[in-house]
Amino acid sequence: MLKVLFHVPDSSRFNACLRQVNNLLANISEEPYEIRVLINFEGIKVVENFEPYMDMFNNLTERGVKFYFCQNPFKTFNISTDLVPPPAEIISSGIRALVDWQKEGFIYIRP
């Protein structure tokens, strides 16, 4: 199984990440895959104006891509977690998730 982890700690790279995930999916034939996108640190600011990303986000989630937002920076930047679009999940520690997922064999990509 192809296991890929995209890491977005910078909101200016979120669009590039979505495009790269889409490109990867376009080039996977029959191989089963699990693709995760972790948004942490300043990257979580994308939720403040998520509308430009909704179509591609929805397309990717429909294709099984999982999105995770780290809870900690929402407090740091005083942003409500209510802005996180479903079905994305909020996790308690992005850095811990990065470590654990790489131990599980996920290939790390930082767009």
C-alpha positions in Angstrom: 0.0 0.0 0.0 1.2 3.5 -0.9 1.2 5.6 2.3 1.9 9.4 1.8 1.9 12.2 4.3 1.8 15.8 3.1 2.8 18.4 5.7 1.6 22.0 5.5 3.0 24.2 8.3 2.6 27.4 6.1 -0.7 28.5 4.7 0.9 29.9 1.6 1.7 26.3 0.6 -1.8 24.9 1.1 -2.9 25.4 -2.5 0.3 23.8 -3.8 -0.3 20.8 -1.5 -3.8 20.3 -2.8 -2.5 20.4 -6.4 0.3 17.9 -5.6 -2.1 15.5 -3.9 -4.4 15.8 -6.9 -1.4 15.1 -9.2 -0.4 12.1 -7.2 -3.9 10.7 -7.3 -4.0 11.2 -11.1 -0.8 9.0 -11.3 -1.9 6.1 -9.1 -3.4 3.3 -11.2 -4.6 0.2 -9.3 -2.3 0.6 -6.3 -4.2 0.9 -3.0 -3.3 4.1 -1.1 -3.7 6.1 2.0 -3.0 9.8 1.8 -3.0 12.2 4.7 -2.5 15.9 4.9 -1.4 17.5 8.2 -1.9 21.2 8.6 -0.2 22.7 11.6 1.6 25.8 12.9 0.8 28.8 10.7 -0.8 26.6 8.1 -4.0 26.4 10.0 -4.7 30.0 9.0 -6.2 28.6 5.8 -9.5 28.1 7.6 -9.9 31.9 7.9 -10.7 32.0 4.2 -11.3 28.4 3.1 -13.8 29.1 0.3 -11.2 29.1 -2.5 -10.1 25.6 -1.5 -13.5 24.0 -1.0 -14.0 22.4 -4.4 -10.6 20.7 -4.5 -10.8 19.8 -0.8 -14.2 18.1 -1.3 -12.9 16.3 -4.4 -9.9 15.0 -2.5 -11.9 13.9 0.6 -14.4 12.1 -1.7 -11.4 10.2 -3.0 -10.3 9.1 0.5 -7.7 11.8 1.3 -7.8 12.5 5.0 -7.0 16.0 6.4 -5.8 16.7 9.9 -5.5 20.1 11.7 -3.3 20.4 14.8 -5.3 21.9 17.7 -2.5 23.9 19.3 -2.1 26.7 16.8 -5.8 27.5 16.9 -5.1 28.8 20.4 -1.9 30.5 19.5 -3.5 32.4 16.6 -6.9 32.9 18.4 -8.8 31.1 15.6 -11.9 29.0 16.2 -11.7 25.3 15.5 -15.3 25.6 14.3 -13.9 26.9 11.0 -12.3 23.5 10.3 -14.2 22.1 7.3 -15.7 18.6 7.7 -14.7 15.8 7.3 -11.2 17.1 8.4 -10.2 16.2 11.9 -8.6 18.1 14.7 -5.8 16.3 16.4 -4.1 17.2 19.7 -0.5 17.2 18.5 0.6 17.6 14.9 4.3 17.0 15.7 3.4 13.7 17.5 1.3 12.7 14.5 4.2 13.4 12.2 6.5 11.1 14.2 3.9 8.3 14.6 2.8 8.3 11.0 6.4 8.2 9.7 7.1 5.3 12.0 4.0 3.6 10.4 5.7 3.9 7.0 4.2 7.1 5.6 6.4 8.9 3.0 6.8 12.5 4.1 6.3 15.3 1.6 6.4 19.0 2.4 5.0 21.0 -0.6 
